[in-house]
């Protein structure tokens, strides 16, 4: 009987000592589960070039009119703007919005291009204008070289895919001569679309400092 009472007295003490450890373990487990759930949600909600392509292929723009058409174009623009720089570059290379763009009116094209230009685009144009013609040519040559390398890399990885074309030599020379800001403002919507990959690469160069290194 005495031994039994002794065990009964010791067990609650042991439980009380273990309780903080048990609570700590539960807190840690809950934190890990919460982090895992957050990561899963973030991963599933992250916009990708594939998701933009899937949306573009799921809607036939030619069948839409009025507000439904305008809403669909705004939705495509919003999805493109939600892409990370790398996914945005991939979307450009894969031309995920090309089919839609070809079906847009000139007014729609202009609005779409303006809506999907990256933040800081105007700042890049202003900075580019301050460079001499020689430095503009150097910057454009470097950007075009990078774009060609990316295009070749993508084509080697996925042979037979329809990758984006690079800006023509004539347009490159014109942009270097009169400046991107002037050239862009005078260009048609189609030319602006062709310029988009170059402009984005130039902006990346500006943000990294490469636009001005070896120039000024």
C-alpha positions in Angstrom: 0.0 0.0 0.0 2.8 2.4 1.0 4.6 1.7 -2.3 1.5 2.3 -4.2 0.9 5.6 -2.5 4.5 6.6 -3.2 4.1 5.9 -7.0 0.9 7.9 -7.1 2.8 10.8 -5.4 5.7 10.7 -7.8 3.8 10.5 -11.1 2.1 13.9 -10.9 5.5 15.4 -10.2 7.0 13.8 -13.3 4.0 15.0 -15.4 4.4 18.5 -14.1 8.0 18.5 -15.0 7.3 17.2 -18.5 4.5 19.6 -19.2 6.7 22.6 -20.3 8.6 20.4 -22.6 5.4 19.0 -24.1 4.0 22.5 -24.6 7.3 23.7 -26.2 7.2 20.7 -28.6 3.6 21.5 -29.5 4.4 25.1 -30.2 7.4 24.2 -32.4 5.3 21.6 -34.3 2.5 24.1 -34.8 5.0 26.7 -36.1 6.5 24.3 -38.6 3.0 23.3 -39.8 2.1 26.9 -40.2 5.3 27.7 -42.1 4.7 24.7 -44.3 1.2 25.7 -45.0 2.2 29.3 -45.8 4.9 28.0 -48.2 2.5 25.8 -49.9 -0.1 28.5 -50.3 2.6 31.0 -51.6 4.0 28.4 -54.0 0.5 27.7 -55.4 -0.5 31.3 -55.7 2.8 32.5 -57.3 2.3 33.7 -60.8 4.4 31.9 -63.5 4.8 32.2 -67.2 3.0 28.8 -67.6 0.0 30.2 -65.6 -0.1 33.2 -67.9 0.0 31.0 -70.9 -2.7 28.8 -69.6 -5.0 31.9 -69.1 -4.2 33.2 -72.5 -5.0 29.9 -74.1 -8.2 29.5 -72.2 -9.7 32.7 -73.6 -10.4 33.5 -77.2 -10.0 37.3 -77.4 -11.6 37.4 -80.8 -14.9 36.3 -79.4 -15.1 39.0 -76.7 -16.4 42.6 -77.1 -17.0 45.6 -74.9 -16.3 45.4 -71.2 -15.7 41.7 -71.3 -12.9 42.2 -73.8 -11.4 45.1 -71.9 -11.6 43.1 -68.6 -9.8 40.1 -70.2 -7.0 42.3 -71.5 -6.6 44.0 -68.1 -6.5 40.5 -66.5 -3.7 39.4 -68.8 -1.8 42.6 -68.1 -2.2 42.1 -64.4 -0.9 38.5 -64.6 2.1 39.6 -66.6 2.8 42.3 -64.0 2.7 39.8 -61.2 5.6 37.7 -62.7 9.0 37.8 -61.2 11.8 39.2 -63.5 12.9 35.7 -64.5 9.4 34.5 -65.2 8.6 37.7 -67.1 11.7 37.1 -69.2 10.5 33.6 -69.9 7.1 34.8 -70.8 8.7 37.3 -73.3 10.8 34.5 -74.8 7.8 32.2 -75.1 5.6 35.0 -76.5 2.8 33.9 -74.3 0.7 37.0 -75.1 1.6 37.2 -78.8 -1.7 35.7 -80.1 -3.7 38.2 -78.1 -1.6 41.1 -79.2 -2.1 40.3 -82.8 -5.9 40.4 -82.2 -5.9 43.7 -80.4 -6.7 47.0 -82.0 -3.9 49.7 -82.2 -5.5 51.5 -79.2 -5.7 48.3 -77.2 -2.1 47.5 -78.1 -0.9 50.9 -76.9 -2.8 50.6 -73.6 -1.6 47.0 -73.1 2.1 47.9 -73.6 1.9 50.9 -71.3 0.2 48.8 -68.7 2.8 46.0 -68.8 5.9 48.1 -68.8 8.0 47.5 -65.6 8.1 50.0 -62.8 11.0 52.4 -63.3 10.7 52.2 -67.1 10.4 56.0 -67.5 13.4 56.5 -65.2 15.5 54.2 -67.4 14.5 56.1 -70.6 15.5 59.4 -68.9 18.8 58.0 -67.8 19.5 56.5 -71.3 18.9 60.0 -72.9 21.8 61.4 -70.8 24.3 59.0 -72.5 26.2 60.0 -75.6 25.4 58.3 -78.8 28.5 56.1 -78.5 27.5 55.0 -75.0 23.9 54.3 -76.2 25.2 52.1 -78.9 27.4 50.2 -76.4 24.5 49.7 -74.0 22.2 48.5 -76.8 24.9 46.2 -78.2 25.4 44.7 -74.7 21.7 44.2 -74.1 21.2 42.7 -77.5 24.1 40.3 -77.0 22.5 39.2 -73.7 19.1 38.7 -75.4 20.6 36.6 -78.2 22.4 34.4 -75.6 19.2 33.9 -73.7 17.3 33.1 -76.9 20.0 30.6 -78.0 20.0 29.0 -74.6 16.2 28.5 -74.6 16.2 27.1 -78.1 19.0 24.7 -77.2 17.0 23.6 -74.2 13.7 23.3 -76.1 14.4 22.8 -79.8 11.7 23.8 -82.3 10.1 26.3 -80.0 8.9 29.6 -81.4 11.0 32.1 -79.5 10.8 35.9 -79.7 12.8 37.8 -82.4 15.4 40.3 -81.5 15.1 44.0 -82.5 16.3 44.6 -86.0 19.7 46.2 -86.7 18.0 49.2 -88.3 15.8 49.9 -85.2 18.8 49.4 -82.9 20.7 52.1 -84.8 17.8 54.5 -84.8 17.3 54.1 -81.1 21.0 54.8 -80.4 21.0 57.8 -82.7 17.9 59.7 -81.5 17.6 58.2 -78.0 15.1 55.6 -76.6 12.7 58.2 -75.2 12.2 60.0 -78.5 12.3 56.8 -80.5 9.8 55.1 -78.2 7.4 58.0 -78.2 7.4 58.1 -82.0 7.1 54.4 -82.5 4.0 52.4 -83.4 2.4 49.9 -81.0 4.0 47.0 -83.0 7.5 48.5 -82.8 7.0 49.2 -79.1 6.2 45.5 -78.6 9.3 44.5 -80.5 11.3 46.8 -78.3 10.0 45.5 -75.1 12.6 42.8 -74.5 15.4 45.3 -75.2 13.9 47.9 -72.9 13.5 45.4 -70.1 17.1 44.2 -70.5 18.4 47.8 -70.5 16.4 48.5 -67.3 18.0 45.4 -65.6 21.4 46.8 -66.7 20.5 50.2 -65.2 19.4 48.6 -61.9 22.6 46.6 -61.6 24.8 49.6 -62.6 25.9 47.9 -65.8 24.2 50.5 -68.0 26.7 53.1 -66.9 29.8 51.0 -66.2 32.2 51.3 -69.0 30.2 54.2 -70.4 30.7 57.5 -68.6 
